[in-house]
Amino acid sequence: MDATAQAAGPATSPPGSGTAEEIRLEGVSKVYPDGTVGVAELDLTFAAGELSVLVGPSGCGKTTTMKMINRIIEPTTGRILLGGEDVTRVNPDRLRRRIGYVIQSIGLFPHQSVRTNVGTVPRLLGWDRHRVRARVDELLETVGLDPEIFGDRYPAQLSGGQRQRAGVARALAADPPVLLMDEPFSAVDPVVRERLQSEFLRLQESVRKTIIFVTHDIEEAVRIGDRIAVMSAGGHVEQYATPAELLGRPANEFVADFVGADRGLKRLAVTDVDTADLELPPVVHVTDGLADARAALQRHGARWAVVLDDDENLHGWLSAERAAGAGTVGSAARRMEAWVPVHSSLKTAFATMLQLEAGWVAVLDGDRYLGVLTPESLHAALRRSVEGVAPEVAGAAQA
């Protein structure tokens, strides 16, 4: 059974040494004494340093699969390999001390301070007091909890979001290469949940752990996952793919129904702006004369132009109507606030258009103007994301 075993390394290894490891499940199943199949034989590989999401309806074996990885539930058949080592042969208690684990109810000890809670596993591993203190303070800072303010507080004195951050810090304390997360953000309100997701993605960018994340929420899975395994009743994996592939090429009707009829909209969130999709309307500068601007518009047959300043930075836009008469472009141009950084998602670009009631959005690389996205080019970019899909699947994906 391919699992997640060596999460922290020996007690003598320094913080930051928990290099991510591949997890591989080979023929892993769970069959209960009454014959009920909790998880069918799974063959899955979770790439080192990636965040893989298990998603599906209640009772499909998501949490059972995760608990077999750290052997809270013992598998019936198969092997779980971490970096090639079969962790079913490792002492389960020692194994769990070396795997980060975050659950929905957080599981902080109510009678212990936040600092003591976060330092639990390093103390069990025999770290000295000064090293534990330094690691705990480092992690509290990392998850956005000032150790001077929150370190000596008790869980009851924290908000739900703060308790969840402390739970993540505790899971990372011994620097495990593997982190298991079982619906960790489902117990907080939607606003806090979105903020925690953003903070967690920022954290993963720096720590790059091998993470297996269980959720029932496809929106959450699409937002945070590098790859997503959609599971059905009996612990079957119907599709294991990147978010873009899952939304653009659902493997079967079950997956298509599960990800939802609005999967085209969801795909906006997982498709980045590509410079190849940008339109290049005429460009004029603030110091140009309006007569020159009119000539540029006529050459391109355009009704508006992008206005740049003398440093080639975005200034605004100029319509054909406002280009009439004498004077400079700068005196007639309108400021343009609708812009996004290059490699933003199409969802961000579309939301910016809607929020600012703009007919287009400029795309910038730092301060440098690259081009614009219009509703037409945005739609073309979304269609591009499913190029190469079989016609019958593509039609469904674009619905």
Summary of the structure (lengths in Angstrom):
residues: 399
radius of gyration: 25.9
end to end distance: 39.3
largest distance: 87.7
contacts: 1336
relative contact order: 0.11
helix: 38%
strand: 24%
